[in-house]
Amino acid sequence: YRVVESEVMQFHAEMCSGLADPVRLMLIYELGNGPKKVNELVKALDLSQPSVSRQLKILRDRGLVANERKGNCMVYSLVDKRLLHALDELRQVMRDIINRRSAIIEAYSKD
């Protein structure tokens, strides 16, 4: 049981590390609008092609995006749209934490 739990936690951490970059998050949200060619992602995010390709490889290695060759282009897509919902939920948690911290700072500054 402990070995399986440890492997699950390791996999969980690897997936989260795949999300630990602003460019990768932008790519995920952009792919949430549908499959895109690398050059479309480059243009949409105003980033260099090598940067986009590097970040897509990390997302692909973590199993978060898939790629398919269409002609001479590579098209990327989200493996599971639930990832967008999970990221949106995380943003709600972040918002609540920021609000709590803001309230504490506001209360402290009134003293």
LINRABEL-V382120 format. One record per residue. N is the residue number from 0. SS is DSSP state (A for helix, B for strand, O for the rest). PSI is psi in degrees with one decimal (999 if undefined). D_LAST is the distance of its C-alpha to the last C-alpha in whole Angstrom. Layout:
n: {N;N}
ss: {SS;SS}
psi: {PSI;PSI}
d_last: {D_LAST;D_LAST}
This chain:
n: {0;1;2;3;4;5;6;7;8;9;10;11;12;13;14;15;16;17;18;19;20;21;22;23;24;25;26;27;28;29;30;31;32;33;34;35;36;37;38;39;40;41;42;43;44;45;46;47;48;49;50;51;52;53;54;55;56;57;58;59;60;61;62;63;64;65;66;67;68;69;70;71;72;73;74;75;76;77;78;79;80;81;82;83;84;85;86;87;88;89;90;91;92;93;94;95;96;97;98;99;100;101;102;103;104;105;106;107;108;109;110}
ss: {O;A;A;A;A;A;A;A;A;A;A;A;A;A;A;A;A;A;O;O;O;A;A;A;A;A;A;A;A;A;A;O;O;O;O;B;B;A;A;A;A;A;A;A;A;O;O;O;A;A;A;A;A;A;A;A;A;A;A;A;A;O;O;O;B;B;B;B;B;B;O;O;B;B;B;B;B;B;O;O;O;A;A;A;A;A;A;A;A;A;A;A;A;A;A;A;A;A;A;A;A;A;A;A;A;A;A;A;A;O;O}
psi: {-45.9;-37.2;-44.8;-44.5;-42.4;-41.5;-39.2;-44.4;-38.5;-44.9;-41.8;-47.0;-39.1;-40.4;-44.5;-37.5;-28.9;-22.6;-4.3;46.9;129.6;-37.1;-42.1;-37.8;-42.3;-39.9;-42.5;-46.3;-37.4;-41.1;-16.9;-19.8;-3.0;165.2;146.3;148.1;157.3;-44.6;-29.3;-39.0;-40.4;-47.9;-44.8;-36.3;-2.3;51.4;166.8;152.8;-43.9;-38.5;-46.6;-45.1;-41.3;-44.8;-35.9;-37.3;-42.4;-45.5;-39.7;-43.2;-29.2;-3.8;17.6;-28.6;157.0;156.0;152.9;133.0;128.9;103.2;-127.6;10.8;153.4;128.3;130.6;148.3;159.5;141.0;-36.1;119.5;-17.3;-21.4;-39.0;-41.1;-40.4;-42.9;-38.2;-39.6;-41.8;-38.5;-35.3;-42.2;-43.8;-43.7;-44.2;-39.5;-44.2;-42.3;-42.5;-44.6;-40.5;-42.4;-39.0;-44.5;-42.6;-44.1;-39.6;-37.8;-16.1;-15.8;999}
d_last: {52;50;52;51;48;47;49;47;44;45;46;43;41;44;43;40;40;43;40;37;38;37;41;42;39;41;44;44;42;45;48;46;48;51;53;53;55;54;54;53;50;50;50;47;45;46;47;50;52;52;48;49;52;50;47;49;51;48;47;51;51;48;50;48;50;54;56;60;62;64;66;65;61;59;57;54;52;49;51;49;47;45;43;41;40;39;37;35;34;32;31;29;28;26;25;23;22;20;19;17;16;15;13;11;10;9;7;6;5;4;0}
